Amino acid sequence: MQTAPMPDADEPRDNATFAAVLNALARPGTVHEMPEPGLLPVALALVDRECRVFADEAALSGALARSGASVVPPDLADHLFLSLGTESAMAQLLRAPVGSQLYPDQGATVVAPARFGDGPAVRLAGPGIRDTATLSLGELHADVWRVRAGLCRYPLGIEMIFVDGTRLVALPRSTTVTEG
C-alpha cells in the first residue's frame, strides 16, 4: 500500500511565494506580495534537492544546505542569493551561469534584496510589459544594470528577483533595462 505525501505546514507559504515569483516573471517590473518577508521564503519556494545554490550570506547558505540543495561556487549555481550592493557580490554576479545556445534554460536565477522606490530609475521593455515601465531600486551597486546587460544576450542570460520585505519584483532575461 502506498501513502500519499503529506503537506507540511510550510507548503501554503511556499506555494504562495512560488506563485508570486511566477507572476512577477510574467509581468516584469510589477510588484507582487508574498506571505513572509526576506530572501529565505523565495529560496524555499525555488530550491529543492536537485538544485545547486550559492549565497553570499552565511545564515542563508546554511538554510539552503539544510534544504538538501547543493551549495556550490557561483559559476555552478542554478540560484544565486546575493546582496548586490557590494563589490564582492558584483564579482560573484559576473560568475553566474548564463546557459548556452543549446541549453539557454541553464542560466541562473539571481535573488537579491533591494529597496523599492529608492535609487535611480531605469526603463524596462520587453515581453510582459506594455510599451515601457519604470523601476527604481536602491541598495544596488552602481554597475548592476551594466553587468546584467553584459550577461543577458537573449536567449542567454539570468533571471533577477528583487525582494523588499514581503514584496518582490522580477526581471527575466528577455527584459531590456535602460538607465537614465
Residue pairs with C-beta under 8 A, 6 or more apart in sequence:
10 44
12 35
13 35
13 36
13 41
13 44
13 45
14 41
14 44
14 45
15 45
16 34
16 35
17 34
17 35
17 36
17 41
17 42
17 44
17 45
18 45
18 46
20 32
20 33
20 34
20 168
21 32
21 34
21 42
21 45
21 46
21 161
21 168
21 170
23 30
23 32
24 30
24 32
24 161
24 168
24 169
24 170
25 128
25 159
25 161
25 170
25 172
26 128
27 128
27 129
28 124
28 126
28 127
28 128
28 129
28 133
28 169
28 170
28 171
28 172
28 175
29 124
29 129
29 133
29 134
29 135
29 169
29 171
29 175
30 133
30 169
31 116
31 167
31 168
31 169
32 167
32 168
32 169
32 170
33 166
33 167
34 41
34 42
34 166
34 167
34 168
35 41
35 166
36 166
37 163
37 165
37 166
38 113
38 163
38 165
39 57
39 60
39 81
39 111
39 112
39 113
39 163
40 60
40 63
42 111
42 161
42 163
42 168
43 53
43 55
43 60
43 63
43 64
43 67
43 79
43 81
43 111
44 63
44 67
46 79
46 109
46 111
47 53
47 64
47 67
47 69
47 79
48 67
48 68
48 69
49 67
49 68
49 69
50 69
51 69
51 70
51 78
51 79
52 69
52 70
52 71
52 72
52 76
52 77
52 78
52 79
53 61
53 64
53 69
53 70
53 71
53 72
53 77
53 78
53 79
53 80
53 81
54 61
54 71
54 72
54 73
54 74
54 76
54 77
54 79
54 80
54 81
54 82
54 92
55 61
55 64
55 71
55 80
55 81
55 82
56 81
56 82
56 83
56 88
56 89
56 92
57 81
57 83
60 81
61 71
61 81
64 71
64 81
65 71
73 95
74 80
74 92
74 93
74 95
74 96
75 95
75 96
75 97
76 97
77 96
77 97
77 108
78 97
78 106
78 108
78 109
79 108
79 109
79 110
79 111
80 92
80 93
80 96
80 108
80 109
80 110
80 111
81 110
81 111
81 112
82 89
82 92
82 93
82 110
82 111
82 112
83 89
83 112
83 113
83 139
84 90
84 93
84 110
84 112
84 114
84 139
84 140
84 141
84 144
85 139
85 140
85 141
86 141
87 141
89 112
89 141
90 141
90 143
90 144
90 147
93 110
93 144
93 147
93 148
93 151
94 147
94 151
96 107
96 108
96 110
96 151
96 158
97 106
97 107
97 108
97 158
98 107
98 108
98 151
98 152
98 153
98 156
98 157
98 158
99 105
99 106
99 107
99 155
99 156
99 157
100 106
100 156
101 155
101 156
104 155
104 156
104 157
107 156
107 157
107 158
107 159
107 173
108 158
108 159
109 158
109 159
109 160
109 161
110 158
110 159
110 160
110 161
111 160
111 161
111 162
111 163
112 140
112 160
112 161
112 162
112 163
113 139
113 162
113 163
113 164
114 137
114 138
114 139
114 140
114 162
114 163
114 164
114 169
115 137
115 138
115 139
115 164
116 136
116 137
116 138
116 162
116 164
116 167
116 169
117 136
117 138
118 136
118 137
118 138
118 139
119 136
119 137
119 138
119 139
119 140
120 136
120 179
120 180
121 134
121 135
121 136
122 134
122 135
122 136
122 137
122 145
122 177
122 178
122 179
123 132
123 133
123 134
123 177
123 178
124 132
124 133
124 134
124 135
124 171
124 175
124 176
124 177
124 178
125 131
125 132
125 133
125 175
125 176
125 178
126 172
126 174
126 175
126 176
127 172
127 174
127 175
128 172
128 175
129 175
135 169
135 177
137 162
137 169
145 177
145 179
146 179
148 158
148 160
148 171
148 177
149 177
151 157
151 158
152 158
152 173
154 173
154 174
155 173
156 173
157 173
157 174
158 173
159 170
159 171
159 172
159 173
160 170
160 171
161 168
161 169
161 170
161 171
162 168
162 169
162 170
162 171
171 177
